[in-house]
Amino acid sequence: MQNILALDIGVRRTGAAFADITTKIPLPLETITHTSLKQLCDRVAILCQERVIDVVVLGWPLLPSGKEGAQVKIAEDVRETLQKAGLCVEVLDERYTTPRSGDIAPDPDSAAACALLGVFLQRKGFGK
C-alpha cells in the first residue's frame, strides 16, 4: 500500500484527503461537490488515477450509539460503486472524526477526511 485517499461522504459535499505511507501526513484535498452518486464516484475515480491510489478509505457514518443510520446507505452505495470500478475500498467508523464547531478549519469536510485518514494510518501501523 502506497497512496491512500480518504472520503468523508456527504449528500452534496464530500471531504477528501490524501496520504502516502512514506510521509504519513494526511493532506486535505479540495472538497468534492456533487449532485449524484455517479458524479461523486466519477470524480473519485479520476482522483484515484491522478494520484495512483491504492486504497480508498470511506468514513462509515455510524450513530453515536454505534448503530447504522440513514447515511450508511449512501456510504454503502459509494463503496459498491467504487469496488465495481476495481478500486480497493475500506471503511472506518467516522464517529468523532468531524472537527468540533470550535475548531478552526477553512474546509470542515476535508478536515474531517484528514482526521479519518489520520486514524486509518495509526490503526494500520503507519502513524507517527
Secondary structure by P-SEA (a helix, b strand, c coil): ccbbbbbbccccbbbbbbbcccccbbbbccccccccaaaaaaaaaaaaaaacccbbbbbcccccccccccaaaaaaaaaaaaaaaccccccccccccccccccccccaaaaaaaaaaaaaaaaacccc
